[in-house]
Amino acid sequence: MTYSDGTRAVHAGLPEPVVGEPFLPSPVFAAPYHLDPVEGPGQNDYARTQHPTRRQLEAAIGQLEGAPTLVFASGQAAITALLLSTLRAGDTVALPSDGYFTVRAFAQGTLRDLGVASITVPTAGPYPDFAGVRLVLLETPANPGLDVCDIEAVAAAAHAAGALVAVDNTTPTPLGQNPLALGADVVVASGTKALTGHSDVLLGYVATPDDAVFAKVETWRKQTGAVPGAFDCWLAHRSIATLDLRLARQTANAAAIATMLLERPDVTGVRWPGLESDPAYAVAKAQMRRIPGVVSFDLGTADRVARFLTAASLVFAATSFGGVHTTADRRAQWGDDTSPGFVRLSCGIEDTADLVADLKAALDEA
Ligand SMILES: Cc1ncc(COP(=O)(O)O)c(C=O)c1O
């Protein structure tokens, strides 16, 4: 039986029912476990390598992404684990020029120092010939500009050149997009955002059906140690149960807000891939299962963004995105190369009418 998203999210990674036991077993707080004095190491020996709460979360995410999964202490820990375990001196990696800026900074610092070259490509293309590229990392929709790329087409071109293809699936989540089904070899993501959605956990993961890549990343994690703790794994797993509901409201809120923003002459550069007028619409509609709740726009100046955020009651000034609370971030304050008035708005799960009214009033006041 194939279940739909709401059912899959609620049941993801749950063990078979056991009378007298909870639906989702409580977190196991242990570093070492008792070993069999005769047999030695077993399924649970030491938490950096084996952890039952972590395995349950990995089963949940793995079911949603469609491949064996390794979770990490943050999205960056997951992405850097993939890069460092698959790239060698002399290799070249292709990165999005408009994706999460810390990945580019890592490539231009640590990877360059290790002899790994990087090239950057805008998510919307055009894509270069990938001859000589070892790994292509895509991020679609890209954070924060929300351009998208055709995963299937880029993966085919990259594979023809012998490159491995990874997709950062942070913004859509596996209920919004399935890169592995579209031809990617690996999914990397921050689970800190919409996947867990309550702004209380840092998490990352790598999911891949490629046994060799999985083994490399697993060994990397075991030997470098960036594992999430038991409580964070449990919180994340508990939160995934509501993913379908949260995404549905976030998407509905984003649709209403993007439409409202488009009509305002005092707001420019509105981007939301679900708007028919958006340059990303055609590809997003064809390859995504739903459009995420993140909208970007420009208010012109840092001052105007500050006035907007001060006037809004339902929009918290905060970085990150994908949570149940609506938040907005003036990205230039973090040093990424957006314009001073550029805002990334992350729609929460508040009531749509309340949110639209609050935003309108705050924009009027700003
Ligand atoms: C697209 C994307 N990938 C990766 C990351 C890194 O995730 P984390 O902050 O969990 O390390 C972020 C963080 O904002 C992100 O937006």
The ligand as an ORCA input file, in Angstrom:
! r2SCAN-3c Opt
* xyz 0 1
  C      20.067     25.717      2.082
  C      20.844     25.537      3.337
  N      21.696     24.514      3.440
  C      22.410     24.307      4.559
  C      22.314     25.143      5.649
  C      23.138     24.885      6.869
  O      22.341     24.314      7.843
  P      22.634     24.408      9.420
  O      22.421     25.839      9.807
  O      21.687     23.441     10.014
  O      24.052     24.026      9.615
  C      21.434     26.221      5.593
  C      21.303     27.133      6.736
  O      20.654     28.157      6.662
  C      20.684     26.416      4.409
  O      19.823     27.431      4.300
*
